[in-house]
Amino acid sequence: MLRFCNGWGDVLRQRSIAGIVILLVVATGLACSVLRPKKPLTWHLTLKLDDGQYDHEAAVKLTINVLKTRLNAAGVYNFEIQPQGDAASGKIDLKLPEVVDRERLKQFLTAGGKLELTPVISPLNPSPVQTYQTQGEAIEASKKGGRVVAYGPRQGANQQFVILENAPIVTGQDLRSASAVPSKGNEDEYSIAFTLRNEGATRLRDWTKSHINSYLAVVLNDIVVSVAYIRGEIFDSGEITGRYSKSSAEDLARVLNSGALPAQLRIAGEGAVK
């Protein structure tokens, strides 16, 4: 004889209760969204994509979508954003409420967000990673193959360069998530921990497994921010180091999560909303 754990009456009552709970949750969410006060739009920015050989109309649309994601991540929910004039101009109008730190928000919105993990052309560890003191020296060496990229934040006479392979192993499109985490041994410094989607994780695993003691560069916006040598197989996670503050690490993680901009974005104008 078959015996059910619950009679149909119990099942229907449970479903009714669950339905009421769901309705209450939805109603509460709607009430919160309605009751959330909207700050007046007082700040106007004109943003412009740098000129280049690309589809400007598509780039403007993508940029607007990325900016919406970044504004929501920054807790700015009330704003107006639209293309300005002809799409070929690459200009975007953005109206915002007042924020605590305007400069931080501007830097956050215009950050490129381009991430690559790319092999360095260099002798293997324990030899130190091959660096070049001048760009000309690196360009000469790269004639055998590879591309020259600036290494680290130093500028002028102290700027170093490395030669990377032309194709990255993974890019920001392979990113699943990124978050700011305290650096080990120093609570005042932060890193950005990230995880990869399946396809990118598989590529990274296959490459690291067959390239023990090779060097791998973390490239942000076409600048190498860190280089690590491969001690063993890496699968779906990694860390970007660089002595970040808590706020800068949080902003970078949000930028990476929102996706890269299709071209460099700059502030072309700023003022009060008329």
Backbone as JSON, one array per atom type, in Angstrom:
{
  "sequence": "MLRFCNGWGDVLRQRSIAGIVILLVVATGLACSVLRPKKPLTWHLTLKLDDGQYDHEAAVKLTINVLKTRLNAAGVYNFEIQPQGDAASGKIDLKLPEVVDRERLKQFLTAGGKLELTPVISPLNPSPVQTYQTQGEAIEASKKGGRVVAYGPRQGANQQFVILENAPIVTGQDLRSASAVPSKGNEDEYSIAFTLRNEGATRLRDWTKSHINSYLAVVLNDIVVSVAYIRGEIFDSGEITGRYSKSSAEDLARVLNSGALPAQLRIAGEGAVK",
  "N": [[0.86, -1.19, 0.0], [0.54, 2.18, -0.84], [1.69, 5.16, 0.74], [1.24, 8.53, 1.34], [3.21, 11.26, 2.45], [2.04, 13.71, 2.99], [-1.32, 14.85, 2.97], [-3.57, 15.88, 0.3], [-4.9, 18.18, 1.11], [-3.16, 19.29, 2.97], [-1.0, 19.86, 1.29], [-2.12, 21.76, -0.43], [-2.68, 23.79, 1.39], [-0.09, 24.44, 2.21], [0.96, 25.35, -0.19], [-0.65, 27.59, -0.57], [0.11, 29.17, 1.61], [2.81, 29.54, 0.95], [2.47, 30.98, -1.4], [1.31, 33.32, -0.39], [3.43, 34.28, 1.14], [5.31, 34.81, -0.86], [3.95, 36.83, -2.25], [3.88, 38.78, -0.27], [6.61, 39.32, 0.0], [7.21, 40.34, -2.56], [5.47, 42.55, -2.56], [6.55, 44.01, -0.45], [9.11, 44.6, -1.5], [8.37, 46.2, -3.68], [7.2, 48.31, -2.32], [9.41, 49.34, -0.93], [10.97, 50.22, -3.07], [9.32, 52.18, -4.08], [9.12, 53.92, -1.94], [11.74, 54.76, -1.63], [13.55, 57.65, -1.52], [14.06, 59.91, -4.19], [16.91, 61.55, -5.18], [17.42, 64.89, -6.27], [18.39, 65.66, -9.65], [21.31, 67.17, -10.17], [23.82, 67.44, -11.2], [25.79, 67.51, -14.05], [27.35, 65.63, -16.58], [29.38, 65.42, -19.46], [30.4, 62.86, -21.41], [32.96, 61.33, -23.38], [33.9, 59.09, -25.9], [37.07, 58.09, -27.03], [38.32, 58.82, -30.32], [38.46, 56.45, -33.02], [38.97, 53.47, -35.03], [36.24, 51.99, -35.15], [32.88, 50.74, -34.61], [31.01, 53.31, -33.88], [28.37, 53.8, -33.06], [27.52, 51.33, -31.98], [29.44, 51.15, -29.98], [28.81, 53.31, -28.3], [26.3, 52.5, -27.34], [27.03, 50.15, -25.93], [28.75, 51.29, -24.04], [26.97, 52.9, -22.56], [25.39, 50.92, -21.38], [27.32, 49.65, -19.77], [27.99, 51.8, -18.08], [25.54, 52.18, -16.73], [25.44, 49.82, -15.22], [27.69, 50.23, -13.6], [26.97, 52.55, -12.19], [24.78, 51.65, -10.7], [26.14, 49.76, -9.15], [27.65, 51.49, -7.64], [25.77, 52.54, -6.02], [24.2, 54.59, -7.01], [21.2, 55.3, -8.02], [19.36, 56.92, -9.21], [19.38, 58.51, -12.14], [19.99, 60.03, -15.36], [20.7, 59.03, -18.61], [21.98, 59.25, -21.88], [22.7, 59.11, -25.45], [24.53, 61.8, -26.97], [23.61, 63.87, -29.48], [24.8, 63.06, -32.78], [25.74, 59.67, -33.18], [28.27, 59.19, -34.11], [29.86, 61.08, -32.93], [30.5, 60.08, -30.49], [29.7, 60.93, -27.98], [28.21, 61.2, -24.71], [25.5, 62.03, -22.65], [25.09, 62.61, -19.23], [23.18, 62.82, -16.37], [23.21, 63.45, -12.94], [22.57, 62.89, -9.4], [23.73, 64.73, -6.47], [26.78, 63.5, -5.1], [28.89, 61.88, -2.62], [31.66, 61.86, -3.18], [32.82, 63.27, -5.84], [35.08, 63.13, -7.56], [36.07, 60.55, -7.18], [33.91, 59.05, -8.18], [33.93, 59.86, -10.87], [36.4, 58.86, -11.75], [35.88, 56.16, -11.38], [33.79, 55.69, -13.2], [35.01, 56.17, -15.67], [37.05, 54.37, -15.84], [38.93, 51.93, -17.62], [38.73, 49.03, -17.44], [39.72, 46.79, -18.73], [40.9, 43.56, -18.76], [43.52, 41.17, -18.8], [45.12, 38.0, -18.81], [48.23, 37.12, -19.55], [50.92, 35.36, -21.1], [54.39, 35.96, -20.34], [57.17, 36.67, -22.34], [60.05, 35.29, -21.59], [63.04, 34.08, -19.92], [62.79, 31.04, -17.96], [61.69, 30.76, -14.52], [64.17, 29.72, -12.11], [65.38, 32.08, -13.07], [65.16, 35.65, -13.12], [62.21, 37.5, -14.13], [62.25, 38.68, -17.45], [62.98, 41.96, -18.04], [62.95, 45.27, -19.52], [64.77, 48.27, -19.77], [64.25, 50.44, -21.37], [61.83, 51.53, -23.79], [62.59, 51.37, -26.46], [64.62, 49.44, -26.42], [63.12, 47.22, -25.69], [61.37, 47.04, -27.87], [63.14, 46.42, -29.93], [63.98, 43.89, -29.1], [61.57, 42.59, -29.31], [61.19, 42.06, -31.95], [61.55, 39.48, -32.64], [59.21, 38.4, -31.97], [56.08, 38.89, -30.23], [54.65, 41.45, -28.04], [55.23, 44.75, -26.84], [54.84, 45.95, -23.57], [54.16, 48.3, -21.01], [55.47, 48.03, -17.7], [54.29, 48.08, -14.54], [53.64, 50.94, -12.31], [55.5, 52.96, -12.53], [56.9, 55.91, -13.99], [58.44, 57.8, -16.73], [61.98, 57.99, -16.64], [62.32, 55.78, -15.02], [60.55, 53.86, -15.84], [59.74, 50.54, -16.68], [59.7, 47.8, -19.07], [58.06, 44.96, -20.51], [57.95, 42.0, -22.58], [55.21, 40.57, -24.02], [53.32, 37.65, -24.99], [51.36, 37.61, -27.99], [48.66, 36.86, -27.84], [46.28, 36.74, -25.25], [45.68, 34.45, -22.49], [43.34, 34.34, -20.96], [40.61, 36.7, -20.75], [38.83, 39.67, -19.62], [36.25, 38.99, -20.36], [36.01, 36.39, -19.64], [35.62, 36.46, -16.99], [34.08, 35.57, -13.95], [33.49, 36.6, -11.37], [34.61, 39.29, -9.21], [36.27, 40.53, -6.32], [37.15, 42.66, -3.55], [39.75, 41.95, -1.29], [41.43, 41.64, 1.9], [44.98, 41.92, 1.94], [47.28, 39.28, 2.56], [48.88, 39.28, 5.64], [48.99, 42.03, 5.81], [46.78, 44.25, 6.78], [46.13, 46.75, 5.89], [46.49, 46.86, 3.21], [45.04, 45.88, 0.1], [43.88, 43.31, -2.13], [42.61, 42.06, -5.29], [40.51, 39.52, -5.61], [39.62, 37.0, -7.93], [37.36, 34.98, -9.9], [36.91, 32.6, -12.56], [34.92, 31.91, -15.48], [33.78, 28.74, -16.87], [34.98, 28.08, -19.44], [37.18, 29.85, -19.68], [38.54, 29.14, -17.34], [39.26, 26.53, -17.94], [41.07, 26.92, -20.07], [43.08, 28.34, -18.73], [43.88, 26.44, -16.83], [44.88, 24.39, -18.51], [47.01, 25.71, -19.75], [48.71, 26.53, -17.6], [49.33, 24.08, -16.49], [51.05, 22.96, -18.33], [53.13, 24.74, -18.38], [54.95, 25.09, -16.22], [56.91, 27.09, -14.04], [57.02, 29.14, -15.86], [56.38, 32.63, -16.69], [53.59, 34.67, -15.91], [51.58, 37.38, -16.77], [49.51, 39.85, -15.24], [47.4, 41.98, -16.77], [46.17, 45.18, -16.84], [44.18, 47.4, -18.49], [46.07, 47.63, -20.55], [48.5, 47.83, -19.22], [50.99, 46.2, -17.42], [50.36, 45.0, -14.29], [51.16, 43.17, -12.43], [53.36, 40.35, -12.13], [53.65, 36.87, -12.11], [55.25, 33.77, -11.33], [54.64, 30.47, -12.51], [53.84, 28.0, -10.35], [52.4, 25.7, -10.2], [49.52, 23.88, -11.37], [46.84, 26.0, -12.2], [43.44, 26.72, -11.74], [40.51, 27.99, -11.66], [40.67, 30.46, -10.39], [42.22, 33.48, -9.12], [44.44, 36.18, -8.15], [44.8, 39.68, -8.02], [47.42, 41.68, -7.29], [48.91, 44.6, -5.75], [49.28, 46.56, -3.83], [46.84, 47.93, -3.16], [44.5, 50.3, -1.84], [41.66, 49.96, 0.38], [39.37, 51.22, -0.72], [40.16, 51.68, -3.41], [40.6, 49.07, -4.28], [38.04, 48.01, -4.02], [36.67, 49.59, -5.89], [38.0, 48.84, -8.26], [37.32, 46.12, -8.38], [34.56, 46.34, -8.77], [34.54, 47.64, -11.22], [35.68, 45.65, -12.88], [33.71, 43.69, -12.63], [31.61, 44.91, -13.92], [32.3, 44.97, -16.58], [34.34, 45.69, -19.48], [35.04, 48.9, -20.96], [34.43, 49.84, -24.38], [36.23, 51.56, -25.57], [38.63, 54.14, -24.76], [37.38, 56.33, -22.29], [36.53, 59.64, -21.55], [36.12, 62.64, -19.52], [34.38, 65.15, -20.97], [33.04, 67.42, -20.42], [31.58, 69.33, -17.73], [29.17, 70.34, -15.35], [26.42, 72.2, -13.88], [23.09, 70.9, -13.74], [20.77, 72.18, -15.97]],
  "CA": [[0.0, 0.0, 0.0], [1.28, 3.43, -0.91], [1.27, 6.13, 1.75], [1.82, 9.86, 1.11], [3.6, 11.96, 3.68], [1.09, 14.79, 3.21], [-2.55, 14.77, 2.21], [-3.71, 16.99, -0.65], [-5.29, 19.39, 1.83], [-1.95, 19.89, 3.54], [-0.21, 20.39, 0.2], [-2.74, 22.99, -0.91], [-2.51, 24.82, 2.4], [1.3, 24.86, 2.16], [1.15, 26.15, -1.4], [-1.3, 28.88, -0.36], [0.97, 29.94, 2.51], [4.01, 29.94, 0.19], [2.07, 32.03, -2.32], [1.12, 34.55, 0.38], [4.75, 34.76, 1.51], [5.91, 35.4, -2.06], [3.27, 38.09, -2.52], [4.32, 39.74, 0.72], [7.97, 39.72, -0.33], [7.14, 41.2, -3.74], [4.84, 43.81, -2.17], [7.51, 44.75, 0.36], [10.13, 45.11, -2.4], [7.8, 47.31, -4.43], [7.0, 49.43, -1.4], [10.71, 49.94, -0.66], [11.43, 50.94, -4.25], [8.5, 53.37, -4.24], [9.39, 54.84, -0.85], [13.11, 55.26, -1.67], [13.52, 59.03, -2.04], [14.93, 60.19, -5.33], [17.64, 62.8, -5.05], [17.31, 65.69, -7.5], [19.52, 65.61, -10.59], [21.93, 68.51, -10.11], [25.2, 67.37, -11.72], [25.77, 67.08, -15.45], [28.63, 65.25, -17.18], [29.46, 65.01, -20.85], [31.44, 61.85, -21.56], [33.3, 61.14, -24.79], [34.78, 57.99, -26.28], [38.14, 58.52, -27.92], [38.14, 58.46, -31.72], [39.15, 55.23, -33.41], [38.36, 52.69, -36.1], [35.28, 51.04, -34.6], [31.48, 51.1, -34.8], [30.75, 54.26, -32.82], [27.0, 53.65, -32.54], [27.52, 50.15, -31.11], [30.29, 51.45, -28.83], [28.06, 54.19, -27.41], [25.28, 51.67, -26.68], [27.71, 49.3, -24.96], [29.24, 52.16, -22.97], [25.82, 53.28, -21.74], [25.03, 49.75, -20.56], [28.36, 49.48, -18.75], [27.85, 52.89, -17.12], [24.37, 51.9, -15.89], [25.85, 48.8, -14.26], [28.62, 50.82, -12.64], [26.24, 53.48, -11.33], [24.03, 50.83, -9.75], [27.11, 49.18, -8.22], [28.1, 52.57, -6.76], [24.65, 53.0, -5.2], [23.55, 55.74, -7.64], [20.07, 54.67, -8.71], [18.59, 57.94, -9.92], [20.22, 59.22, -13.11], [19.52, 60.02, -16.75], [21.85, 58.85, -19.5], [21.58, 59.09, -23.27], [23.69, 59.61, -26.41], [24.44, 63.22, -27.3], [23.75, 64.13, -30.92], [25.15, 61.98, -33.68], [26.51, 58.61, -32.54], [29.66, 59.27, -34.57], [30.61, 61.96, -32.04], [30.93, 59.3, -29.34], [29.41, 61.66, -26.76], [27.12, 60.7, -23.87], [25.02, 62.95, -21.62], [24.78, 61.93, -17.97], [22.72, 63.69, -15.3], [23.37, 62.72, -11.69], [22.36, 63.62, -8.15], [24.97, 65.01, -5.76], [27.39, 62.33, -4.48], [29.86, 62.23, -1.58], [33.0, 62.08, -3.74], [32.67, 63.39, -7.29], [36.28, 62.69, -8.27], [36.11, 59.09, -7.14], [32.91, 58.52, -9.1], [34.38, 60.1, -12.25], [37.45, 57.88, -12.04], [35.23, 54.86, -11.44], [33.0, 55.58, -14.43], [35.84, 56.23, -16.87], [38.09, 53.32, -15.82], [38.78, 51.06, -18.79], [38.21, 47.72, -17.05], [40.22, 45.73, -19.61], [41.72, 42.61, -18.01], [44.09, 40.05, -19.54], [46.19, 37.18, -18.24], [49.03, 36.88, -20.76], [52.28, 34.87, -20.85], [55.53, 36.84, -20.56], [58.29, 36.06, -23.06], [61.14, 35.46, -20.63], [63.6, 32.83, -19.4], [61.98, 30.47, -16.9], [62.13, 30.83, -13.14], [64.5, 30.79, -11.16], [65.86, 33.35, -13.65], [64.14, 36.69, -12.93], [61.45, 37.84, -15.33], [63.01, 39.56, -18.35], [62.46, 43.32, -18.19], [63.76, 46.16, -20.35], [64.82, 49.6, -19.16], [63.72, 51.43, -22.31], [60.88, 50.99, -24.75], [63.32, 51.05, -27.68], [65.29, 48.17, -26.2], [62.1, 46.18, -25.71], [60.88, 46.92, -29.24], [64.16, 45.71, -30.68], [63.92, 42.48, -28.7], [60.27, 42.01, -29.68], [61.14, 41.75, -33.37], [61.48, 38.02, -32.74], [57.84, 38.01, -31.65], [55.52, 39.43, -29.01], [54.28, 42.86, -28.0], [55.85, 45.48, -25.72], [53.86, 46.53, -22.64], [54.74, 48.93, -19.82], [55.39, 47.19, -16.51], [54.21, 48.8, -13.28], [53.17, 52.33, -12.34], [56.57, 53.95, -12.63], [56.89, 56.7, -15.22], [59.67, 58.48, -17.08], [63.23, 57.23, -16.78], [62.26, 54.55, -14.23], [59.57, 52.95, -16.4], [60.25, 49.3, -17.26], [58.84, 47.19, -20.08], [58.2, 43.52, -20.72], [57.4, 41.52, -23.85], [54.16, 39.57, -23.81], [52.8, 36.97, -26.17], [50.34, 38.43, -28.64], [47.3, 36.44, -27.46], [46.11, 36.41, -23.84], [45.05, 33.16, -22.19], [41.96, 34.69, -20.61], [40.32, 38.13, -20.72], [37.74, 40.04, -18.74], [35.01, 38.31, -20.76], [35.99, 35.1, -18.97], [35.5, 36.7, -15.55], [32.81, 35.26, -13.29], [33.29, 37.58, -10.31], [35.8, 39.88, -8.61], [35.97, 41.16, -5.04], [38.3, 43.18, -2.8], [40.07, 41.14, -0.11], [42.65, 42.11, 2.57], [46.19, 41.18, 1.59], [47.8, 38.46, 3.65], [49.98, 39.88, 6.4], [48.9, 43.49, 5.88], [45.37, 44.57, 6.72], [45.94, 48.05, 5.26], [46.58, 46.68, 1.76], [44.01, 44.99, -0.44], [44.03, 42.72, -3.45], [41.34, 41.75, -5.95], [40.37, 38.1, -5.9], [38.67, 36.79, -9.03], [37.09, 33.63, -10.38], [36.68, 32.56, -14.0], [33.91, 31.01, -16.03], [34.31, 27.41, -17.18], [35.87, 28.02, -20.61], [38.43, 30.52, -19.33], [39.22, 28.34, -16.33], [39.86, 25.38, -18.62], [42.25, 27.4, -20.81], [44.12, 28.67, -17.76], [44.36, 25.16, -16.28], [45.69, 23.67, -19.52], [48.27, 26.43, -19.99], [49.58, 26.47, -16.42], [49.76, 22.69, -16.29], [52.15, 22.65, -19.26], [54.11, 25.83, -18.37], [55.49, 25.28, -14.88], [58.05, 28.01, -13.96], [56.88, 30.26, -16.8], [55.85, 33.85, -16.08], [52.27, 35.08, -16.39], [51.33, 38.77, -16.41], [48.16, 40.4, -15.1], [47.43, 43.23, -17.55], [44.99, 46.01, -16.68], [44.18, 48.57, -19.37], [47.3, 47.61, -21.34], [49.66, 48.0, -18.36], [51.24, 45.02, -16.58], [50.34, 45.43, -12.89], [51.89, 42.18, -11.64], [53.85, 39.17, -12.85], [53.87, 35.74, -11.2], [55.71, 32.57, -12.01], [53.68, 29.38, -12.33], [54.37, 26.93, -9.51], [51.6, 24.5, -10.41], [48.29, 24.06, -12.14], [45.85, 26.96, -11.7], [42.2, 26.39, -12.43], [39.46, 28.99, -11.93], [40.73, 31.63, -9.53], [43.5, 34.15, -9.03], [44.44, 37.39, -7.34], [45.54, 40.83, -8.55], [48.05, 42.39, -6.18], [49.48, 45.88, -6.15], [49.19, 47.54, -2.74], [45.63, 48.73, -3.31], [43.73, 50.67, -0.65], [40.35, 49.29, 0.41], [38.45, 51.86, -1.66], [40.6, 51.47, -4.8], [40.37, 47.66, -4.6], [36.59, 47.84, -4.2], [36.3, 50.21, -7.17], [38.51, 48.02, -9.35], [36.49, 44.92, -8.45], [33.27, 46.72, -9.38], [34.81, 47.91, -12.64], [35.86, 44.37, -13.56], [32.42, 43.0, -12.66], [30.7, 45.61, -14.84], [32.74, 44.79, -17.95], [35.26, 46.7, -20.0], [34.56, 49.87, -21.93], [34.94, 49.5, -25.72], [37.3, 52.5, -25.93], [38.92, 55.03, -23.64], [36.3, 57.28, -22.03], [37.02, 60.78, -20.78], [35.16, 63.68, -19.2], [34.52, 66.24, -21.95], [32.38, 68.61, -19.9], [30.98, 69.14, -16.41], [28.48, 71.53, -14.87], [25.15, 72.02, -13.18], [21.93, 70.6, -14.59], [19.98, 73.4, -16.24]],
  "C": [[0.89, 1.23, 0.0], [0.75, 4.41, 0.12], [2.0, 7.44, 1.48], [2.16, 10.52, 2.43], [2.62, 13.08, 4.01], [-0.16, 14.53, 2.39], [-2.66, 15.96, 1.28], [-4.11, 18.28, 0.04], [-4.08, 20.09, 2.41], [-1.11, 20.54, 2.44], [-0.77, 21.72, -0.28], [-2.57, 24.13, 0.08], [-1.07, 25.36, 2.37], [1.57, 25.74, 0.95], [0.54, 27.53, -1.23], [-0.44, 29.77, 0.52], [2.19, 30.44, 1.77], [3.68, 31.07, -0.76], [1.89, 33.36, -1.62], [2.46, 35.16, 0.74], [5.42, 35.45, 0.33], [5.29, 36.75, -2.37], [3.71, 39.17, -1.54], [5.72, 40.25, 0.42], [7.99, 40.68, -1.5], [6.57, 42.56, -3.37], [5.79, 44.67, -1.35], [8.59, 45.38, -0.5], [9.63, 46.3, -3.19], [7.63, 48.54, -3.56], [8.32, 50.14, -1.13], [11.19, 50.76, -1.84], [10.64, 52.22, -4.45], [8.86, 54.41, -3.18], [10.8, 55.41, -0.88], [13.12, 56.66, -2.28], [14.51, 59.23, -3.18], [15.6, 61.55, -5.14], [17.51, 63.58, -6.35], [18.58, 65.6, -8.34], [20.12, 67.01, -10.71], [23.27, 68.58, -10.83], [25.17, 66.8, -13.12], [27.18, 66.79, -15.93], [28.43, 64.99, -18.66], [30.65, 64.08, -20.98], [31.71, 61.63, -23.04], [34.25, 59.96, -24.96], [35.85, 58.51, -27.23], [37.88, 58.04, -29.34], [38.94, 57.2, -32.04], [38.39, 54.53, -34.52], [37.46, 51.61, -35.5], [33.87, 51.56, -34.85], [31.07, 52.02, -33.65], [29.35, 54.09, -32.22], [26.93, 52.46, -31.58], [28.33, 50.42, -29.84], [29.57, 52.34, -27.82], [27.0, 53.39, -26.65], [25.91, 50.79, -25.6], [28.19, 50.12, -23.78], [28.12, 52.56, -22.03], [25.41, 52.13, -20.84], [26.04, 49.51, -19.45], [28.23, 50.55, -17.67], [26.65, 52.69, -16.2], [24.72, 50.87, -14.82], [26.75, 49.38, -13.19], [27.91, 51.77, -11.68], [25.43, 52.72, -10.29], [24.96, 50.22, -8.71], [27.6, 50.22, -7.22], [26.97, 53.11, -5.88], [23.98, 54.25, -5.73], [22.43, 55.19, -8.51], [19.24, 55.66, -9.52], [19.53, 58.72, -10.84], [19.54, 59.18, -14.47], [20.73, 59.95, -17.65], [21.36, 58.6, -20.91], [22.7, 59.58, -24.19], [23.47, 61.1, -26.65], [24.66, 63.41, -28.8], [24.02, 62.89, -31.73], [26.02, 60.96, -32.97], [27.98, 58.67, -32.93], [30.51, 60.16, -33.67], [31.14, 61.22, -30.82], [30.64, 59.96, -28.01], [28.17, 61.12, -26.05], [26.79, 61.75, -22.83], [24.63, 62.16, -20.37], [24.39, 62.97, -16.92], [22.65, 62.87, -14.02], [22.91, 63.55, -10.5], [23.72, 63.93, -7.52], [25.47, 63.73, -5.08], [28.46, 62.79, -3.49], [31.2, 62.62, -2.17], [32.9, 62.09, -5.26], [33.87, 62.82, -8.04], [36.38, 61.17, -8.3], [35.12, 58.49, -8.12], [33.34, 58.72, -10.55], [35.47, 59.11, -12.65], [36.86, 56.49, -12.21], [34.5, 54.67, -12.77], [33.88, 55.5, -15.67], [36.96, 55.18, -16.89], [37.85, 52.32, -16.94], [38.2, 49.7, -18.48], [38.68, 46.57, -17.92], [41.2, 44.85, -18.84], [42.23, 41.51, -18.94], [45.07, 39.3, -18.64], [46.99, 36.65, -19.43], [50.42, 36.39, -20.4], [53.34, 35.93, -21.17], [56.6, 36.06, -21.33], [59.55, 36.33, -22.24], [61.77, 34.11, -20.34], [62.77, 32.34, -18.21], [62.55, 30.79, -15.53], [63.03, 29.63, -12.84], [65.17, 32.03, -11.75], [64.79, 34.41, -13.44], [63.43, 36.98, -14.24], [62.23, 38.86, -16.15], [62.31, 40.9, -18.47], [63.44, 44.15, -19.0], [63.64, 47.57, -19.79], [64.28, 50.69, -20.07], [62.76, 50.75, -23.27], [61.58, 50.58, -26.04], [64.03, 49.71, -27.57], [64.3, 47.02, -26.27], [61.56, 45.95, -27.13], [61.87, 46.15, -30.11], [64.12, 44.23, -30.37], [62.63, 41.81, -29.17], [60.17, 41.7, -31.16], [61.11, 40.25, -33.62], [60.08, 37.5, -32.43], [57.38, 38.61, -30.35], [55.21, 40.9, -29.1], [54.84, 43.5, -26.73], [54.76, 46.14, -24.89], [54.6, 47.13, -21.46], [54.47, 48.07, -18.59], [55.39, 48.07, -15.26], [53.86, 50.26, -13.45], [54.25, 53.36, -12.54], [56.57, 54.63, -14.01], [58.27, 57.27, -15.51], [60.86, 57.54, -17.17], [63.2, 55.91, -16.03], [61.27, 53.52, -14.78], [60.25, 51.73, -17.01], [59.24, 48.74, -18.24], [59.09, 45.67, -20.1], [57.63, 43.18, -22.09], [56.43, 40.39, -23.55], [53.85, 38.85, -25.11], [51.62, 37.76, -26.71], [48.93, 38.1, -28.15], [47.23, 36.15, -25.97], [45.5, 35.02, -23.68], [43.58, 33.37, -21.83], [41.84, 36.22, -20.61], [39.18, 38.4, -19.75], [36.42, 39.39, -19.1], [34.88, 36.94, -20.12], [35.74, 35.23, -17.47], [34.11, 36.32, -15.06], [32.5, 36.29, -12.21], [34.63, 38.11, -9.83], [35.4, 40.56, -7.32], [37.25, 41.62, -4.37], [38.5, 42.33, -1.55], [41.33, 41.71, 0.55], [43.85, 41.27, 2.14], [46.69, 40.41, 2.8], [48.97, 39.17, 4.32], [49.94, 41.39, 6.5], [47.45, 43.91, 5.69], [45.1, 45.91, 6.03], [46.02, 47.99, 3.74], [45.56, 45.65, 1.3], [44.42, 44.46, -1.81], [42.65, 42.49, -4.04], [41.35, 40.27, -6.3], [39.34, 37.92, -7.01], [38.5, 35.31, -9.33], [36.69, 33.7, -11.85], [35.53, 31.63, -14.36], [34.59, 29.74, -16.55], [35.31, 27.4, -18.33], [37.22, 28.69, -20.31], [39.22, 29.74, -18.32], [39.91, 27.13, -16.96], [41.12, 25.78, -19.38], [43.4, 27.69, -19.85], [44.72, 27.4, -17.15], [45.29, 24.46, -17.26], [47.03, 24.36, -19.73], [49.21, 26.29, -18.8], [50.12, 25.06, -16.19], [50.98, 22.37, -17.15], [53.23, 23.73, -19.28], [54.6, 26.13, -16.96], [56.77, 26.12, -14.96], [58.06, 29.09, -15.03], [56.3, 31.46, -16.06], [54.53, 34.24, -16.75], [51.98, 36.48, -15.87], [49.84, 39.04, -16.26], [48.19, 41.78, -15.72], [46.1, 43.95, -17.36], [45.12, 47.25, -17.57], [45.53, 48.76, -20.06], [48.55, 48.0, -20.53], [49.8, 46.76, -17.49], [51.3, 45.49, -15.12], [51.05, 44.41, -11.99], [52.29, 41.02, -12.54], [54.12, 38.08, -11.82], [54.44, 34.57, -12.0], [54.81, 31.4, -11.61], [54.34, 28.24, -11.55], [53.64, 25.62, -9.74], [50.35, 24.85, -11.18], [47.35, 25.03, -11.44], [44.55, 26.72, -12.47], [41.32, 27.62, -12.64], [39.55, 30.23, -11.07], [42.13, 32.21, -9.5], [43.36, 35.42, -8.22], [45.3, 38.46, -8.01], [46.1, 41.6, -7.37], [48.65, 43.7, -6.68], [49.37, 46.96, -5.11], [48.01, 48.48, -2.91], [45.08, 49.11, -1.94], [42.39, 49.95, -0.72], [39.42, 49.89, -0.65], [38.86, 51.62, -3.11], [40.4, 50.02, -5.21], [38.89, 47.39, -4.83], [36.15, 48.42, -5.54], [36.77, 49.36, -8.33], [37.69, 46.74, -9.5], [35.15, 45.21, -9.11], [33.44, 47.01, -10.87], [34.92, 46.61, -13.41], [34.54, 43.62, -13.67], [31.46, 43.62, -13.67], [31.08, 45.43, -16.3], [33.58, 45.95, -18.43], [34.55, 47.67, -20.93], [35.16, 49.56, -23.29], [36.07, 50.4, -26.2], [37.53, 53.4, -24.72], [37.84, 56.11, -23.53], [36.86, 58.42, -21.18], [35.88, 61.77, -20.51], [35.38, 64.86, -20.15], [33.86, 67.53, -21.47], [31.71, 68.31, -18.58], [30.32, 70.43, -15.99], [27.22, 71.18, -14.13], [24.05, 71.69, -14.18], [21.1, 71.85, -14.75], [18.51, 73.06, -16.36]]
}
